[in-house]
Amino acid sequence: MNLNLLLEQWSIPLHILIVLIVAVIAKAILSAATRKLVRTVIGGVNKVQRAEADAQVAEQRLAARTRTIASVLDNFATWVITITAIVMILSELGVNVGALIAVSTVVGAAIGFGAQTLVKDLISGLFIVFEDQYGVGDRVQLDGVTGLVERVGLRVTEVRDDKGVLWFIRNGEILKVGNFSQEKKKTTKRKAK
């Protein structure tokens, strides 16, 4: 059998296999980098020993916030890598990717107008994470649900209440946040001499 003919027959499956391998390696590298970032930040926080209780609470908040942001980045990276791999595989299979991207852009715009609540949830999720309103491990009250935050995503926050029920609360619907874990700012009055 001719080697060129054999290579022609297996070129598409080999390209698809290469795309999948690169996607898995990229995901593993990004996940490892995210975990290393979290370990570095938490390790740095644990090394700094301060006498004040407020400083310890602030350090714990930083560690929880770092874990939350790492989780969000990991999910984002997973979606980007998956979508890129799918588009590359479709390209290898002979699908006109340019036309597919153009159509998906138009469909995406139409869905965007129809999915305003989804966009609202995502934007609210970004502000929750970056404003440090609450993080994983915090005891909170969200829309009448009181419990521990198990996961903060861009779209949904997961809270487990005292009865063990796991609540999924859309970030765009959260109007009030009560956080029992946030540090209390102490005001000290100086004695007049």
BELSULRA-V487308 format. One line per field, one symbol per residue. phi: phi as a letter, one per 20 degrees, with the letter a starting at -180 (. if undefined). psi: psi as a letter, one per 20 degrees, with the letter a starting at -180 (. if undefined). burial: + if it has 9 or more other ideal C-beta (glycine too) atoms within 8 Angstrom, else -. A space follows every 50 residues. Layout:
phi = ???
psi = ???
burial = ???
This chain:
phi = .ffffffffdffffffffgffffffffffffffffffffffffffffedd fffffffffffffffffffffffffffgffffffffffffffenfffgff fffffffffffgfedfffffffffffffffelfabfnfeccclnddrefe bcdfdcddcdefenfedddfffefdccddfeffeeeddeeffe
psi = qphggghghjgghgggggggggggggggghgghgghgghgghghghhopq hphhhgghghgggghggghggghggghgggggggggghghghjjpnhghg ggghgghggghghhlhhggggggggghgghilhrrpiqoroolippapph porhhqpppprhijpopopphiiohppooiiqqppppppppp.
burial = -----+--------++--++-++--++--++--++-++--++--+----- ----+++++-++++++++++++++++++--++-++-++++++----+--+ +----------+------+++++++++++----+++-+++++--+++++- -++++++++++-----+-++++-+--+-+-+------------
